[in-house]
């Protein structure tokens, strides 16, 4: 490997480490919340879909989270026991159930979770200078455009 390709490989590895570090830092508040609430990632994913798709069927929920019907049914059972979601009869077909979030969970997912997810980024950007914020924004936008063309 020549020195130019070695430098390119090292740069690629560094960018990958930086992006992974950014992802980890951004996930910390939500991971701490999940740990405190004894909630798994699949449970959080199901909860978010139920909030977004109020009154979703178990079949559609399974498709959206890409998990087996029986797995999602078990997750919904556990979330229902904890008062996070509720099953209600389908108005058009009483044999089927629709899944809804409880009002407290609906408000939490719509309002508090986005703030938690953005918190580390907001804090970091407040510490940056105006020029640094502009440079970060420009560089990330350019990287996104380059990646979209791949």
LOMIMAR-517465 format. One record per atom (N, C-alpha, C): x, y, z; residue in one letter; residue number from 1. Coordinates in Angstrom, 2 decimals, padded with zeros to 5 digits, m for minus. Atoms other than C-alpha are relative to their C-alpha. Last residue first. Example, Ala and Ser with C-alpha at 12.3 -4.5 7.8 and 13.67 -1.06 7.14 Angstrom:
% residues 2
        X        Y        Z  residu  num
  m000.82  m001.19  m000.06       S    2
   013.67  m001.06   007.14       S    2
  m000.77   001.09   000.73       S    2
   000.89  m001.19   000.00       A    1
   012.30  m004.50   007.80       A    1
   000.90   001.20   000.00       A    1
END
This chain:
% residues 150
        X        Y        Z  residu  num
  m000.68   001.31   000.09       X  150
  m023.41   006.49  m003.37       X  150
  m000.96  m001.05  m000.49       X  150
  m000.36   000.27   001.40       X  149
  m024.98   009.89  m004.20       X  149
   000.67  m001.37  m000.17       X  149
   001.24   000.23   000.75       X  148
  m026.74   010.09  m000.83       X  148
   000.28  m000.35  m001.45       X  148
   000.47   001.34  m000.31       X  147
  m023.39   009.68   000.90       X  147
  m001.27  m000.34  m000.76       X  147
  m000.92   000.98   000.60       X  146
  m021.93   012.72  m000.83       X  146
  m000.48  m001.42   000.23       X  146
   000.20  m000.04   001.45       X  145
  m025.00   014.80   000.05       X  145
   000.90  m001.02  m000.70       X  145
   001.30   000.61   000.30       X  144
  m024.82   013.70   003.69       X  144
  m000.25  m000.05  m001.50       X  144
  m000.17   001.44  m000.16       X  143
  m021.10   014.51   003.83       X  143
  m001.30  m000.73  m000.32       X  143
  m000.77   000.50   001.16       X  142
  m021.76   017.98   002.39       X  142
   000.18  m001.50   000.09       X  142
   000.89  m000.07   001.17       X  141
  m024.49   018.67   004.96       X  141
   000.71  m000.55  m001.22       X  141
   000.97   001.09  m000.10       X  140
  m022.22   017.44   007.73       X  140
  m000.96  m000.01  m001.18       X  140
  m000.68   001.29   000.21       X  139
  m019.35   019.68   006.61       X  139
  m000.98  m001.17   000.06       X  139
  m000.39   000.11   001.40       X  138
  m021.56   022.79   006.25       X  138
   000.63  m001.37  m000.29       X  138
   001.22   000.12   000.81       X  137
  m023.21   022.30   009.62       X  137
   000.34  m000.21  m001.46       X  137
   000.57   001.32  m000.27       X  136
  m019.91   021.65   011.38       X  136
  m001.21  m000.22  m000.89       X  136
  m000.88   000.99   000.64       X  135
  m018.32   024.70   009.75       X  135
  m000.55  m001.42   000.17       X  135
   000.16  m000.11   001.46       X  134
  m021.28   026.92   010.67       X  134
   000.84  m001.03  m000.73       X  134
   001.33   000.53   000.32       X  133
  m021.26   025.68   014.27       X  133
  m000.25   000.04  m001.50       X  133
  m000.06   001.46  m000.09       X  132
  m017.49   026.24   014.46       X  132
  m001.35  m000.63  m000.35       X  132
  m000.74   000.49   001.17       X  131
  m017.90   029.81   013.20       X  131
   000.09  m001.53   000.02       X  131
   000.88  m000.15   001.16       X  130
  m020.59   030.56   015.75       X  130
   000.69  m000.56  m001.23       X  130
   000.13  m001.38   000.46       X  129
  m018.34   029.18   018.46       X  129
  m000.97   000.04  m001.18       X  129
  m000.76  m000.36   001.19       X  128
  m019.01   025.77   019.94       X  128
  m000.18   001.48  m000.32       X  128
  m001.39  m000.20  m000.40       X  127
  m020.19   025.19   023.52       X  127
   000.88   000.43  m001.17       X  127
  m000.03  m001.23  m000.82       X  126
  m023.84   025.69   022.56       X  126
   001.43   000.33   000.42       X  126
   000.02  m001.15   000.91       X  125
  m023.29   023.11   019.81       X  125
  m000.01   001.33   000.74       X  125
  m001.28  m000.11   000.70       X  124
  m022.23   020.48   022.34       X  124
   000.04   001.25  m000.88       X  124
  m001.03  m000.39  m000.96       X  123
  m025.22   021.07   024.61       X  123
   001.33   000.23  m000.69       X  123
   000.29  m001.38  m000.40       X  122
  m027.70   020.96   021.73       X  122
   001.09   000.52   000.94       X  122
  m000.37  m000.84   001.13       X  121
  m026.09   017.79   020.36       X  121
  m000.21   001.48   000.34       X  121
  m001.46  m000.05   000.14       X  120
  m026.21   016.09   023.76       X  120
   000.46   000.90  m001.15       X  120
  m000.72  m000.65  m001.10       X  119
  m029.84   017.12   024.31       X  119
   001.51   000.05  m000.16       X  119
  m000.72  m001.17   000.49       X  118
  m031.27   016.19   020.92       X  118
   000.90   000.64   001.05       X  118
  m000.84   000.41   001.11       X  117
  m032.27   012.66   021.93       X  117
   000.84   001.17  m000.53       X  117
  m001.10   000.81  m000.52       X  116
  m033.56   013.80   025.31       X  116
   000.98  m000.37  m001.11       X  116
  m000.88  m000.92  m000.74       X  115
  m035.62   016.57   023.69       X  115
   001.20  m000.75   000.58       X  115
  m000.79  m000.79   000.95       X  114
  m037.01   014.10   021.17       X  114
   000.96   000.97   000.69       X  114
  m001.03   000.81   000.67       X  113
  m037.92   011.72   024.01       X  113
   000.77   000.79  m001.05       X  113
  m001.22   000.17  m000.80       X  112
  m039.70   014.37   026.13       X  112
   001.10  m000.78  m000.73       X  112
  m000.63  m001.23  m000.49       X  111
  m042.33   015.70   023.73       X  111
   001.36  m000.25   000.66       X  111
   000.08  m001.13   000.94       X  110
  m043.87   013.06   021.46       X  110
   000.81   001.21   000.46       X  110
  m000.69   000.35   001.25       X  109
  m042.72   010.01   023.41       X  109
   000.01   001.18  m000.96       X  109
  m001.43   000.20  m000.25       X  108
  m043.64   011.51   026.80       X  108
   000.75  m000.26  m001.31       X  108
  m000.63  m001.31  m000.24       X  107
  m047.00   012.87   025.64       X  107
   001.51  m000.14   000.19       X  107
   000.11  m000.76   001.23       X  106
  m048.04   009.51   024.18       X  106
   000.70   001.35   000.14       X  106
  m001.07   000.49   000.88       X  105
  m046.74   007.71   027.25       X  105
  m000.01   000.77  m001.32       X  105
  m001.27  m000.43  m000.58       X  104
  m048.90   009.82   029.56       X  104
   001.17  m000.41  m000.91       X  104
  m000.19  m001.44   000.23       X  103
  m051.94   009.41   027.28       X  103
   001.34   000.49   000.55       X  103
   000.71  m000.73  m001.04       X  102
  m051.66   005.62   027.15       X  102
   000.32   001.48  m000.18       X  102
  m000.82  m000.37  m001.16       X  101
  m050.47   004.40   023.78       X  101
  m000.90   000.60   001.07       X  101
  m000.11  m001.44  m000.23       X  100
  m052.93   002.62   021.51       X  100
   000.96   000.27   001.15       X  100
  m000.91  m000.34  m001.09       X   99
  m053.04  m000.88   020.04       X   99
   000.18   001.51   000.05       X   99
  m000.88  m001.08   000.43       X   98
  m055.98  m002.09   017.98       X   98
   000.82   000.42   001.21       X   98
  m000.33  m001.05  m000.96       X   97
  m057.68  m005.40   018.63       X   97
   000.91   001.02  m000.68       X   97
  m001.39  m000.49   000.02       X   96
  m059.44  m007.67   016.20       X   96
   000.19   001.07   001.05       X   96
  m000.87   001.15  m000.26       X   95
  m062.60  m009.73   016.74       X   95
   001.47   000.41   000.06       X   95
  m000.18   000.25  m001.43       X   94
  m064.64  m006.54   017.14       X   94
   000.88  m001.19   000.33       X   94
  m000.06   001.45  m000.12       X   93
  m064.15  m005.69   013.47       X   93
   000.34  m000.34   001.45       X   93
   000.58   000.62   001.18       X   92
  m064.93  m002.12   012.41       X   92
  m000.06  m001.51   000.07       X   92
   001.39  m000.42   000.18       X   91
  m064.46  m000.47   015.81       X   91
  m000.67  m000.68  m001.19       X   91
   000.08  m000.71   001.26       X   90
  m061.31  m002.56   016.46       X   90
  m001.45   000.39  m000.22       X   90
   000.63   000.67   001.15       X   89
  m061.43  m003.57   020.10       X   89
  m000.01   000.90  m001.22       X   89
   001.42  m000.32   000.05       X   88
  m058.94  m001.79   022.35       X   88
  m000.59  m000.73  m001.20       X   88
   000.71   000.60   001.14       X   87
  m055.48  m002.88   023.44       X   87
  m001.47   000.39   000.11       X   87
   001.25   000.70  m000.29       X   86
  m053.58  m000.58   025.74       X   86
  m000.58  m000.55  m001.29       X   86
   000.92   000.08   001.13       X   85
  m050.04   000.71   025.83       X   85
  m001.27  m000.69   000.45       X   85
  m000.60  m000.82   001.05       X   84
  m047.65   001.90   028.55       X   84
  m000.88   000.03  m001.25       X   84
   000.82  m001.20   000.20       X   83
  m049.57   000.68   031.59       X   83
   000.53   000.93  m001.06       X   83
  m000.67  m001.15  m000.62       X   82
  m046.82  m001.75   032.67       X   82
  m000.78   001.30  m000.19       X   82
  m000.04   000.24  m001.45       X   81
  m049.03  m004.78   031.96       X   81
   000.63   001.16   000.75       X   81
   001.37  m000.19  m000.50       X   80
  m049.72  m003.33   028.49       X   80
  m000.04  m000.21   001.52       X   80
   000.24  m001.45  m000.06       X   79
  m046.00  m002.97   027.77       X   79
  m001.39   000.30   000.54       X   79
  m000.81  m000.56  m001.09       X   78
  m045.45  m006.63   028.71       X   78
  m000.22   001.51   000.14       X   78
   000.51   000.51  m001.29       X   77
  m048.35  m007.85   026.56       X   77
   000.76   000.64   001.16       X   77
   001.21  m000.77  m000.29       X   76
  m047.23  m005.56   023.67       X   76
  m000.60  m000.47   001.33       X   76
  m000.44  m001.35  m000.37       X   75
  m043.74  m007.12   023.80       X   75
  m001.21   000.85   000.39       X   75
  m000.58   000.07  m001.35       X   74
  m045.25  m010.62   023.83       X   74
   000.46   001.36   000.50       X   74
   001.12   000.25  m000.91       X   73
  m047.44  m009.81   020.82       X   73
   000.50  m000.06   001.45       X   73
   000.64  m001.30  m000.22       X   72
  m044.40  m008.32   019.07       X   72
  m001.19  m000.15   000.95       X   72
  m000.94  m000.84  m000.77       X   71
  m042.48  m011.57   019.51       X   71
  m000.66   001.33   000.34       X   71
   000.00   000.50  m001.38       X   70
  m045.46  m013.69   018.39       X   70
   000.92   000.83   000.89       X   70
   001.29  m000.32  m000.63       X   69
  m045.93  m011.56   015.25       X   69
   000.00  m000.42   001.47       X   69
   001.04   001.01   000.12       X   68
  m042.25  m011.90   014.34       X   68
  m001.24   000.43   000.79       X   68
  m000.14   001.10  m000.95       X   67
  m040.21  m008.71   014.20       X   67
  m001.18  m000.95  m000.18       X   67
  m000.74   001.10   000.62       X   66
  m039.68  m006.14   011.45       X   66
   000.33  m001.12   001.00       X   66
  m001.21   000.17  m000.83       X   65
  m040.77  m003.17   013.57       X   65
   000.84  m001.18  m000.48       X   65
  m000.76  m001.26  m000.12       X   64
  m043.23  m002.00   010.90       X   64
   001.27  m000.15   000.82       X   64
  m000.66  m000.35   001.26       X   63
  m044.34  m005.49   009.93       X   63
   000.88   001.23   000.15       X   63
  m001.05   001.00   000.23       X   62
  m045.06  m006.54   013.50       X   62
   000.78   000.32  m001.27       X   62
  m001.09  m000.34  m000.91       X   61
  m046.99  m003.31   014.06       X   61
   001.17  m000.95  m000.20       X   61
  m000.71  m001.13   000.60       X   60
  m049.09  m004.01   010.97       X   60
   001.18   000.43   000.87       X   60
  m000.60   000.45   001.27       X   59
  m050.04  m007.47   012.26       X   59
   000.81   001.13  m000.63       X   59
  m001.19   000.78  m000.35       X   58
  m050.62  m006.21   015.80       X   58
   000.73  m000.45  m001.26       X   58
   000.28   001.41  m000.26       X   57
  m053.05  m003.61   014.46       X   57
   001.32  m000.70   000.33       X   57
  m000.60   000.94   000.95       X   56
  m052.27   000.09   014.83       X   56
  m000.37  m001.44   000.37       X   56
   001.02   000.95   000.41       X   55
  m054.64   002.33   016.76       X   55
   000.51  m001.01  m001.01       X   55
   001.04   000.26  m001.00       X   54
  m052.26   005.27   016.94       X   54
  m001.06  m000.96  m000.53       X   54
   001.09   000.64   000.75       X   53
  m049.50   004.96   014.36       X   53
  m001.12  m000.40   000.96       X   53
   000.08  m000.59   001.34       X   52
  m046.86   007.39   015.71       X   52
  m001.22  m000.50  m000.77       X   52
   000.32  m001.43  m000.15       X   51
  m047.45   006.51   019.36       X   51
  m000.19   000.64  m001.37       X   51
   001.38  m000.09  m000.51       X   50
  m047.66   002.78   018.59       X   50
  m000.41   001.46   000.18       X   50
   000.90   000.25   001.13       X   49
  m044.50   003.07   016.47       X   49
  m001.45   000.13   000.44       X   49
  m000.06  m001.14   000.91       X   48
  m042.59   004.72   019.33       X   48
  m000.94  m000.19  m001.19       X   48
   000.68  m001.13  m000.63       X   47
  m043.75   002.09   021.85       X   47
  m000.01   001.21  m000.95       X   47
   001.44   000.27   000.07       X   46
  m042.73  m000.75   019.54       X   46
  m000.78   001.18   000.55       X   46
   000.38  m000.10   001.41       X   45
  m039.26   000.76   019.13       X   45
  m001.49  m000.21  m000.18       X   45
   000.02  m001.43   000.33       X   44
  m038.93   001.31   022.88       X   44
  m000.44   000.19  m001.45       X   44
   001.16  m000.60  m000.67       X   43
  m039.93  m002.30   023.54       X   43
  m000.11   001.47  m000.34       X   43
   001.22   000.36   000.72       X   42
  m037.46  m003.55   020.90       X   42
  m001.27   000.59   000.65       X   42
   000.08  m000.72   001.28       X   41
  m034.69  m001.46   022.53       X   41
  m001.23  m000.42  m000.79       X   41
  m000.90   000.48   001.03       X   40
  m035.43  m002.93   025.95       X   40
  m000.15   000.85  m001.26       X   40
   000.63   000.13   001.32       X   39
  m037.04  m001.06   028.81       X   39
   001.06  m000.43  m001.01       X   39
  m000.06   001.43   000.34       X   38
  m036.07  m001.48   032.46       X   38
  m000.68  m000.26  m001.34       X   38
   001.38   000.48   000.15       X   37
  m037.23   002.12   033.05       X   37
  m000.06  m001.50  m000.27       X   37
   000.76  m000.38  m001.19       X   36
  m033.88   003.26   034.44       X   36
  m001.41  m000.57  m000.04       X   36
  m000.53   000.77  m001.13       X   35
  m032.02   001.32   031.74       X   35
  m000.80   000.29   001.26       X   35
   000.39   001.40   000.17       X   34
  m034.23   002.71   028.98       X   34
   000.45  m000.85   001.18       X   34
   001.43   000.08  m000.26       X   33
  m033.77   006.24   030.32       X   33
  m000.49  m001.44  m000.11       X   33
   000.14  m000.15  m001.46       X   32
  m030.00   005.81   030.45       X   32
  m001.47  m000.10   000.40       X   32
  m000.43   001.27  m000.60       X   31
  m030.06   004.46   026.89       X   31
  m000.13   000.05   001.52       X   31
   001.07   000.98   000.21       X   30
  m032.13   007.46   025.80       X   30
   000.37  m001.35   000.58       X   30
   001.17  m000.31  m000.82       X   29
  m029.68   009.91   027.39       X   29
  m001.13  m001.01  m000.15       X   29
  m000.14   000.12  m001.46       X   28
  m026.62   008.11   026.00       X   28
  m001.26   000.34   000.80       X   28
   000.89   001.01  m000.58       X   27
  m027.78   007.70   022.39       X   27
   000.02  m000.04   001.53       X   27
   001.39  m000.39   000.22       X   26
  m026.29   010.96   021.06       X   26
  m000.97  m000.98   000.64       X   26
   000.29  m001.17  m000.84       X   25
  m022.90   010.23   022.62       X   25
  m001.47   000.42  m000.13       X   25
   000.03   000.43  m001.42       X   24
  m022.83   006.74   021.11       X   24
  m000.38   001.16   000.91       X   24
   001.21   000.81  m000.22       X   23
  m023.78   008.06   017.65       X   23
  m000.12  m000.44   001.46       X   23
   001.14  m000.93   000.02       X   22
  m021.10   010.77   017.84       X   22
  m001.29  m000.75   000.26       X   22
  m000.03  m000.73  m001.27       X   21
  m018.49   008.20   018.85       X   21
  m001.16   000.98   000.11       X   21
   000.46   000.93  m001.03       X   20
  m019.50   005.99   015.91       X   20
  m000.03   000.67   001.37       X   20
   001.44   000.16   000.17       X   19
  m019.17   008.98   013.56       X   19
  m000.58  m000.97   001.04       X   19
   000.68  m001.24  m000.42       X   18
  m015.73   009.82   014.96       X   18
  m001.51  m000.13  m000.12       X   18
  m000.06  m000.06  m001.48       X   17
  m014.52   006.21   014.71       X   17
  m000.74   001.24   000.51       X   17
   000.91   001.03  m000.50       X   16
  m015.73   006.04   011.07       X   16
  m000.02   000.00   001.53       X   16
   001.36  m000.50   000.21       X   15
  m014.03   009.35   010.28       X   15
  m001.01  m001.00   000.55       X   15
   000.22  m001.06  m000.98       X   14
  m010.80   008.05   011.83       X   14
  m001.41   000.57  m000.12       X   14
   000.17   000.62  m001.33       X   13
  m010.97   004.79   009.87       X   13
  m000.28   001.05   001.06       X   13
   001.28   000.70   000.00       X   12
  m011.51   006.70   006.61       X   12
  m000.28  m000.63   001.36       X   12
   001.02  m001.05  m000.08       X   11
  m008.60   009.04   007.38       X   11
  m001.39  m000.63   000.06       X   11
  m000.04  m000.50  m001.38       X   10
  m006.32   006.05   008.09       X   10
  m001.07   001.07   000.20       X   10
   000.57   001.04  m000.86       X    9
  m007.37   004.41   004.80       X    9
  m000.05   000.47   001.45       X    9
   001.44   000.04   000.29       X    8
  m006.73   007.66   002.88       X    8
  m000.69  m001.04   000.89       X    8
   000.59  m001.19  m000.63       X    7
  m003.32   008.05   004.56       X    7
  m001.52   000.01  m000.20       X    7
  m000.07   000.24  m001.45       X    6
  m002.41   004.46   003.63       X    6
  m000.61   001.17   000.75       X    6
   001.13   000.87  m000.34       X    5
  m003.65   005.08   000.07       X    5
   000.00  m000.34   001.48       X    5
   001.25  m000.71   000.26       X    4
  m001.31   008.07  m000.24       X    4
  m001.22  m000.86   000.37       X    4
   000.26  m000.92  m001.11       X    3
   001.60   006.29   001.44       X    3
  m001.31   000.77  m000.19       X    3
  m000.84  m001.20   000.04       X    2
   001.50   003.35  m000.96       X    2
  m000.45   000.98   001.08       X    2
   000.86  m001.18   000.00       X    1
   000.00   000.00   000.00       X    1
   000.90   001.23   000.00       X    1
END
